[in-house]
């Protein structure tokens, strides 16, 4: 029986490994016996591609998406290479296994798979563990959040922070921006910088319009059909943003979360969605 984690057989452009019982090369021709079929089939060598010696990376270092669905519970990966083409054999925790053409997958690699980024991240975890911020039961809040992180996509801003020598900051040209909350020249520049750079820092003394800038950034994110998370170590700063949005009758777009009480209150105040025939 063919070991599908070590072999991948393509016949006339179609992956056939799971269907094959045995495969042998005789004088330039392949003699192939398929499962549950007693007779052997002979194929010319040019019609068969038999790949071996796959790479076997740690599946925890990859996020793999097939047809818009993220594949989960992956036990093992085998990556077969044929020139510029790659094929992925994926074995799942439930024992099932499938073969994919790499071009049919969206593959995101974790930066934690390489040593430098992992080393820096482990240092940050130790710093978080030393932080004195604790819950009422003594749980170290920051350290607890770090323990939940096992995958960091290499196209995220934090990957640049962890290893700037390998990953480069991404920039792009901002499309048309809107300023429904008004702005001056410096605020306009700040909003534009936020959409052109992977990381953008806006700072200034009280009264210089930082909250107004945040509101315009939020507006531009929403108009693009995306969501945004606003966080702060100061609850009053978040409430301030909510109050400003509510002033313009836009408070309904906000879910004020953070504490358990806030989450429960948000859920309790949601109206049941009505279904119409």
N, C-alpha and C positions, 0 to 999 in steps of 0.2 A: 504494500500500500504506500502511495506517495505521501511523504511528510510535507504537508502544505505549509508549514512554517519555515521549511528549508528549500522548497522547490516551488516554482511558479511556471506553468506550462501554458503557452498561448498558441492556439491552432487557428490559422487563417484569421488572425486579428482578434479572436475571442478567447478570454481567459477560461480554461477548461480544467484547471487543476482539481477542483472538488469532485469532478466526474470521473477522474482517471484512477484506475487500480494500479497500473504499472506502465512504464515507458522505457523503451530501449532503442538505441541507435545501432542499426545494422547496415554497414556499407553505404552510408549517406541517406538512408531512409529510417524513419521512426516507426517502430512497431508499438502500437498503443492499445492497451486493453482497458475498456471502460467498465466501471462498476455495474454489476448486474447484467452485463452483456458478455456472453461466453466467447464470441469470436473476436479476433484481433483486427485492428485497422492499421493500414500502412499509409504513411504520409511522406511526401517528399520533404527533404531537409529544409527547403526554403519556405515551407508552409508551417513550420513549427519553430517556436522560440522557447527554449528551455532555460530558465534563469535559476541560478543557485547562489549560495554565499551572500545572503541578505544582511543588511545592517539591522541591528536589533536594539533601537534606542529605548530609553525608559518612557513608557506611555504617559507618565505623569508630567512629562515636559512638553506635551502637545495638547492642543485643543483642535479637534477635527470636526468639520462640519460637512455633512453630505445632504444635498438637496434642501438646504436651509435648516437642517436639524443637527444639533450638536450630538455627536456620538458619545455615550457615557459608558461607565463600567467596562473600560477596556483593560484586558489582562496583559496582552502582549502585542507587539508590533514587529513585522518583518517588512523591510523596504528593499525591493528588488530594483536593480538599475539595468537599463539597456540603452547605452548611449545617453542621449539627453532625456530619455523617457524614464519615468519611475512608476512603480506599481506598489501599492500598499496592501499587505495581508494583515487583517485585524482580527484578533481573537478576543472574544468578550468573556466576561466572568461567568456567564451562563453556559459556556462551552461552544456557543455558535461562533462561526468564523466566516468572513467575507473578504473578497478581493476587490480593490478599487484602482482605477487609473488615477494617478496623482492629479491630472488636469481636471478631474471631476470632483475634487475635494477642495475645500478651503482649509488650509492648514496654518495654524498659528502656534508658533513655538514660544516656550517660556524662556525668559532670560536667566531664570534660576538654574537652567541646565548647564550653564558654563560657570566655572569655578570663581571668577572674580566677582560677578554679580551676586552669587550665592554667599560668598564670604562677607561682602559688604552688608547684605541683607541680614545675615546672622548677627553681625555687629549691631545693626539697628534694633534687632529683637532684644539683645542684651541691654541696650540703652532703655528700651521700653520697659523692660523688666525692672530696671532701677528707678523708674519714674514712680513718684509717691502718690499719684492719683489713684484712688481706690474707691470701690463701691462700699456701701454700708456693711456688707458681709466680709470685707477685706480683700475682695477680688481686685487684682491689678488690672484696671480697665484697658490701658494701652497695650499691655502685654497680651491680654486676652484677644484683642483684635488682631495682633500680629500672628498669633497661633492659628488663626483661621485662614491665613494666606499660604497657599501651597503652589499657586500658579500666577505668574506675572507675564503677560504677553509682551513680546519683545518690540511691539510697536507702540507701547505706552510710554508716557513721559518718565515714569519712574525707572524704566530700563535705562534711559539716558543718564539719570542721576546715579544709578548703581554702577554703570560702566560707560562713562563718556568717551573712552577710547575706542569702543566697539560700536556703540549706537550714537547716531547723530540726531540732533534736535530737528524736528520736522517743521517746515514752514509752508504756507500756502497763501495764495492771493485771495483776500476776502471778497465775496460777492457783494451785491448791493446791500447796504445796511440801513436799518430804520432806527429812528430816535424818537419814539412816541413820548418819552418823558423829558424831552428837551436836552440840550447839551451846549457846552462851550467848546472852544477849540481843543483844549487839553483833554476834555472828556471824550470828544469824538476820536481823538488819537488813541486814547486808552481802549475804547471799544474796538477800534480797528485792530490794534495790536493783539487783543484777546482772540480775535478770529484768524489772525495771520500766523500766530505762534503757538506751539504746543504748550508752552508755559508762559504766562504773562503775569507780572506783578504790578499792582496799582497801589500807590501809597500817597498819603498826604494828611495834613492836620485836619482836625474837625472842621466841618463847614465847607470843605472844598468840593463836595459833590460825589463822594465815593459811593454812597448808597444809590444816588441817581445813576451813576455809571453801571452799577450792578443791575439795576432795573432795566436799563437799555440792553445789557448783555443778555439778561433773561429773555427779554422780548425777542431778540434776534435768534436765540436758540429755539424758542417756541414756534416762531414763524417758519422755521425750517422743519417743523414736525418732530423735533427731538425733545427729550426731557433734560432737566438740569437739577443737580443737587447743590444746595447752598449750605455750607457748614461753617461753624465758628466755635471757638472755645468760650464765647460769650453769648449766652442765651438772648440778651437784650438786643444784640446785633441782628439776630435772626428775626426776632419779633418786629424790629424796626422795618425790615424788608417786607414782612407780611402786612404791617400796618400801611405802608406806602402803597402796596398793591391793592389793598382793600379800599384805600381812599379813591382809587380809580376803578372801583367795582371789579377788580380782578383777583380778589382774595379766594375765589372759588377754585382757582388753578393750583392752589398751594395745599400740600399735605404737611402740616406741622408735626414732625416726628421727634426723634431724639429719645426722650424719656418714655417709659412704659405708659405713664399716665397720658402723655400726648398721643401715643399710638392708639390707646383704647378710646380716647375721646374722638379721634378722627374717624375710627371705624363706626362708632356709635352714631355719629352725625351724618353718615352717608345715607342718602335716600336709595331705596330699592329701585333698581333699573326696571322700567316697565317695558314689557314686550307687547308689540302690536302685531296683529295678523297682517 
